[in-house]
Amino acid sequence: MSHQPVNSHQPIVFEEWKTADGAMIAVARLNTPKALNSLSLEMIRQLTPQLKRWAEDDNVRAVWIEAEGDRAFCAGGDIVALYRSMTEPQSGSGASEGIAFFTEEYEMDYLIHSFPKPVVCWGHGIVMGGGIGIMAGASHRVVTEASKLAMPESSIGLYPDVAAGWFLNRTPGRTGLFLGLTGARMNAADALFVGLADRFIKHDLKAAVVADLTAHNWQGKDAFAVVGSVLRQHENQSTDALPESPVRTHFDEINRVTDADSLTEMVAQMMELSNGEGWLAKATRPLEAASPTSLALCWQHLRNCRLDSLSEVLDKELTLSKNCLSKGEFVEGVRALLIDKDKQPRWRYASLAEMDSEWIDSFFEN
């Protein structure tokens, strides 16, 4: 089904697709393609109440979340806007807008995870950071031949959040730890392998998927089963386009280099791979420029959350993120990578070996 832009100036467009039995599939379309659909506080404040209304509306059978444009579903949170709110005196908001952003983002993520109806997320193109936060909670997570997923927060002085303490602890072996530390890019097959996606469907079949969902009579049927059946049918038509999974291919090597008694030892083992060729070298190379603080936060956070519930993880992440806003590493990382673009961040510690453990402990304190 093609769509016509509605209120195209809005950062999120809401639509309703009528089904054969007169019910509807509710649609949320992220609509800032020039910014790679990066998630702003305004977008969160529009999407959260709309999701709550759809949850209560008996005529809504399922929710469909997609994005405008072909490049990205969502490249993450709008961290440049956060940076400006914290560093420009005229904004007057200091860290308060950042705290509001993370608080409300995590509430939205939890709402999607616990939504009482099917949520289909069409994760086409770039899906990073806050984009994975939206996608991870959906009941039916679709990736395409163009999907590129990553949690690259260590490059900007942050850490993998948006419930990463929950979903990166549920991946095969130690792949979640590897992906969190390196920010390595995953393709569609990788996302399926590590459990961040459920279905691979070619992007040019999207209109047919929507047509089949709207053609259904949903009355008296299990809505989750209806969605699953339609997606499975189109996945079966897409197998010829599924790429190889580098994470699966290199699974044993990933587990080998993440087998260490300390983070310093682990990162040293991982960085030995960065001098070579191929996917593993490319995946581990960003470790050299990453914030040592971020690496330590990722390592400790995943260890702390192994047995936690989703809500417990998000509570811990809110504490961590508030401290990241106030301690300078995040601001410096965004400055170096996205504002001045000198790619020369002045991290508080130059290496893990120099780092004071009390510094890391302070991030986990309320």
C-alpha positions in Angstrom: 0.0 0.0 0.0 1.5 3.4 -1.0 0.9 6.3 1.3 0.5 10.0 0.7 2.3 12.4 3.0 -0.1 13.6 5.7 1.0 16.6 7.8 4.4 16.1 6.3 5.9 18.8 8.4 5.2 16.7 11.5 8.2 14.7 12.9 5.8 11.7 13.3 2.9 11.0 11.0 0.0 8.9 12.4 -2.4 7.0 10.0 -5.0 4.3 10.2 -5.3 1.6 7.7 -8.8 0.1 7.4 -9.0 -3.7 7.5 -11.6 -5.9 5.7 -13.7 -6.2 8.8 -13.8 -2.5 9.4 -11.2 -2.5 12.1 -7.9 -0.8 11.7 -4.1 -1.1 11.8 -2.6 2.0 13.5 0.5 3.4 11.8 3.3 5.6 13.2 5.8 6.9 10.7 9.0 8.6 11.8 9.2 11.5 9.5 12.5 13.3 9.7 14.4 11.5 6.9 17.0 14.3 6.4 18.0 13.7 10.0 17.9 9.9 9.4 14.7 9.9 11.5 16.7 10.6 14.7 14.5 10.5 17.8 13.8 13.9 19.4 12.0 14.6 22.7 9.2 16.1 20.6 8.8 12.8 18.7 8.8 10.8 22.0 6.1 13.1 23.4 3.9 12.5 20.3 4.4 8.8 20.1 4.0 7.7 23.7 0.4 9.1 24.3 -0.6 7.9 20.8 0.5 4.4 21.6 -1.5 4.5 24.9 -4.6 5.6 23.0 -4.2 2.7 20.5 -3.7 0.2 23.3 -7.1 1.2 24.7 -8.9 1.4 21.4 -10.8 -1.8 20.7 -11.0 -1.1 17.0 -7.1 -1.1 16.7 -6.0 -4.6 15.9 -2.3 -4.0 15.6 0.3 -1.2 15.4 2.8 -0.7 12.5 5.9 1.5 13.1 7.9 2.5 10.0 9.9 5.5 8.8 9.9 7.9 5.9 12.8 7.5 3.3 15.0 4.6 2.3 18.2 5.4 4.3 17.1 4.9 7.9 14.4 3.6 10.2 16.0 5.6 13.0 19.7 6.4 13.5 19.3 6.9 17.2 18.5 9.8 19.6 18.9 13.3 18.4 22.1 13.8 20.5 23.1 17.0 18.7 19.9 18.6 20.1 20.8 17.2 23.5 24.3 18.6 23.3 23.0 22.1 22.3 20.5 22.1 25.2 23.4 21.4 27.6 26.1 23.7 26.2 24.3 26.8 24.7 23.5 29.4 27.5 20.5 30.7 25.5 18.8 27.3 25.7 18.5 27.7 29.5 17.7 24.0 30.0 21.1 22.7 31.1 20.9 19.0 31.8 17.2 19.1 32.5 16.2 18.5 28.8 18.6 15.6 28.6 17.2 14.0 31.8 13.7 14.5 30.4 14.8 12.9 27.1 16.2 9.7 28.6 13.4 9.4 31.2 10.6 9.7 28.6 12.5 7.6 26.0 12.9 4.7 28.4 9.2 4.9 29.4 8.3 4.7 25.7 10.6 1.8 25.1 9.0 -0.1 28.1 5.5 0.7 26.7 6.4 -0.9 23.3 7.9 -4.0 25.0 4.7 -4.4 27.1 2.2 -3.4 24.5 -0.9 -5.6 24.6 -1.4 -5.8 20.8 1.0 -6.8 18.0 3.5 -4.1 17.1 5.2 -4.6 13.8 8.5 -2.6 13.3 9.7 -2.3 9.7 13.4 -1.8 10.4 14.6 -0.8 6.9 18.0 0.9 6.6 20.0 2.3 9.5 18.7 1.2 12.9 21.0 2.4 15.7 20.8 3.3 19.4 17.4 4.7 20.1 16.1 3.1 16.9 17.0 -0.3 18.3 15.3 0.9 21.5 12.0 1.2 19.5 12.5 -1.9 17.5 13.7 -4.2 20.3 10.4 -4.0 22.1 8.1 -4.7 19.1 6.5 -8.1 19.0 7.3 -8.5 15.2 10.6 -7.0 14.2 11.3 -7.0 10.5 14.6 -6.5 8.8 15.3 -6.1 5.1 18.3 -6.4 2.8 19.2 -2.8 3.6 19.1 -3.1 7.4 22.2 -2.0 9.3 22.0 -2.2 13.1 24.4 -1.1 15.7 24.9 0.2 19.3 27.8 2.7 18.7 27.5 4.7 21.9 31.1 4.1 23.1 32.3 6.4 20.3 30.5 9.4 21.9 31.2 8.8 25.6 27.9 7.1 26.3 27.1 3.4 26.7 24.6 0.9 25.2 21.2 1.9 26.7 17.6 1.7 25.6 17.3 -1.6 27.5 20.6 -3.0 26.1 21.4 -4.3 29.5 18.4 -6.6 28.9 18.7 -7.5 25.2 22.5 -7.7 24.9 22.5 -10.2 27.8 20.1 -12.4 25.8 22.3 -13.0 22.7 24.2 -16.2 21.8 27.4 -16.6 23.7 29.1 -13.3 24.4 28.1 -11.7 21.1 26.1 -9.0 23.0 29.1 -7.9 25.0 31.2 -7.8 21.8 28.6 -5.8 19.9 28.1 -3.4 22.9 31.8 -2.7 23.3 32.7 -2.4 19.6 29.5 -0.8 18.2 30.0 -3.3 15.3 27.5 -3.0 12.4 25.1 -5.9 12.0 23.2 -6.8 8.8 19.8 -8.5 8.7 21.1 -12.0 9.2 23.2 -10.9 12.2 20.1 -9.3 13.7 18.2 -12.5 13.3 21.1 -14.5 14.8 21.5 -12.4 17.9 17.7 -12.1 18.5 17.2 -8.5 17.6 14.9 -9.3 14.7 12.2 -11.9 14.0 11.7 -11.8 10.2 13.7 -11.0 7.1 11.5 -9.7 4.3 12.6 -8.0 1.1 11.7 -4.3 1.2 9.9 -4.4 -2.1 7.4 -6.8 -0.5 6.4 -4.2 2.1 3.3 -3.1 0.1 2.2 -6.7 -0.3 2.6 -7.3 3.4 0.4 -4.3 4.2 -2.2 -5.3 1.6 -2.4 -8.8 3.2 -2.7 -7.5 6.7 -5.5 -5.1 5.7 -7.3 -7.7 3.6 -7.7 -9.9 6.7 -10.9 -10.3 8.7 -9.5 -10.0 12.3 -12.7 -10.6 14.1 -12.4 -13.3 16.7 -8.9 -14.2 15.7 -5.6 -14.1 17.6 -4.1 -10.8 16.3 -0.5 -12.0 17.0 -1.2 -15.2 15.0 -2.6 -13.2 12.0 0.5 -10.9 11.9 2.9 -13.9 12.3 1.2 -15.8 9.5 1.4 -12.9 7.0 5.0 -12.1 7.8 6.0 -15.8 7.6 4.4 -16.0 4.1 6.5 -13.1 2.9 9.6 -14.2 4.6 9.4 -17.4 2.7 9.5 -15.4 -0.5 12.6 -13.5 0.6 15.1 -16.2 1.5 17.1 -15.7 -1.7 18.0 -12.2 -0.6 19.1 -13.0 2.9 22.9 -12.1 3.4 25.4 -14.2 5.2 25.8 -13.4 9.0 29.3 -12.4 9.9 28.5 -12.6 13.6 27.4 -16.2 13.1 30.5 -16.9 10.9 32.9 -15.5 13.5 31.0 -16.7 16.5 33.8 -18.9 17.9 36.4 -16.2 17.5 34.1 -13.6 19.1 33.7 -15.9 22.1 37.5 -16.4 22.3 38.4 -12.8 22.4 35.7 -11.9 24.9 36.9 -14.7 27.3 39.0 -12.7 29.8 39.2 -12.0 33.5 39.4 -8.2 33.1 38.1 -5.7 30.7 41.7 -4.4 29.9 42.7 -8.0 28.9 39.5 -8.4 26.9 39.9 -5.2 24.9 43.6 -6.0 24.3 42.6 -9.4 22.8 39.9 -7.8 20.7 42.2 -5.1 19.4 44.7 -7.7 18.2 42.1 -8.5 15.5 41.9 -4.9 14.3 45.1 -5.1 12.4 43.9 -7.8 10.0 41.5 -7.8 7.1 37.8 -8.6 6.9 34.8 -8.1 9.1 36.4 -8.8 12.5 39.1 -6.2 11.9 36.6 -3.6 10.8 34.3 -4.5 13.8 37.1 -4.1 16.4 38.9 -1.1 15.0 36.6 1.5 16.6 37.8 0.3 20.1 41.0 2.4 19.6 39.0 5.7 19.5 36.3 4.7 22.0 35.9 6.3 25.3 37.6 4.1 28.0 34.9 5.2 30.3 32.2 4.1 27.9 33.9 0.7 27.5 34.0 0.2 31.3 30.4 1.3 31.7 29.2 -1.2 29.0 31.2 -4.0 30.6 30.0 -3.3 34.2 26.4 -2.5 33.1 26.0 -5.8 31.3 27.4 -7.7 34.3 25.1 -5.8 36.7 22.0 -6.6 34.7 22.4 -10.3 34.0 19.5 -11.4 36.2 17.4 -8.2 36.0 13.9 -7.7 34.7 13.3 -5.2 31.9 12.0 -2.5 34.2 15.0 -3.0 36.6 17.4 -2.6 33.6 15.7 0.6 32.5 15.8 2.0 36.0 19.5 1.4 36.2 20.0 2.9 32.7 18.3 6.1 33.8 20.7 6.5 36.7 23.6 5.8 34.3 22.4 8.2 31.7 21.8 11.0 34.1 25.3 10.7 35.3 26.6 10.6 31.8 25.0 13.9 31.2 26.7 15.5 34.1 30.2 14.1 34.1 31.4 15.6 30.8 32.5 12.5 28.8 29.3 12.4 26.7 29.5 16.2 25.9 33.1 15.8 24.8 32.3 12.8 22.7 29.5 14.5 20.8 31.6 17.7 20.4 34.5 15.7 18.8 32.4 13.4 16.6 29.4 15.5 15.6 29.9 19.2 16.4 33.5 20.2 15.7 34.1 16.9 13.9 37.8 16.9 14.7 37.6 13.3 15.8 40.0 14.1 18.6 38.0 13.6 21.8 39.8 14.5 25.0 38.6 11.7 27.2 39.0 11.9 30.9 41.3 8.8 30.8 43.5 8.0 27.9 43.3 4.2 28.6 41.6 1.6 30.7 44.8 1.0 32.5 44.8 4.6 33.8 41.2 4.6 34.9 40.2 5.0 38.5 37.6 2.4 39.6 35.9 5.0 41.8 35.2 7.1 38.7 33.2 4.2 37.1 31.5 3.4 40.4 30.2 7.0 40.6 28.1 6.5 37.4 26.0 3.8 39.0 25.1 5.9 42.1 21.9 7.8 42.4 
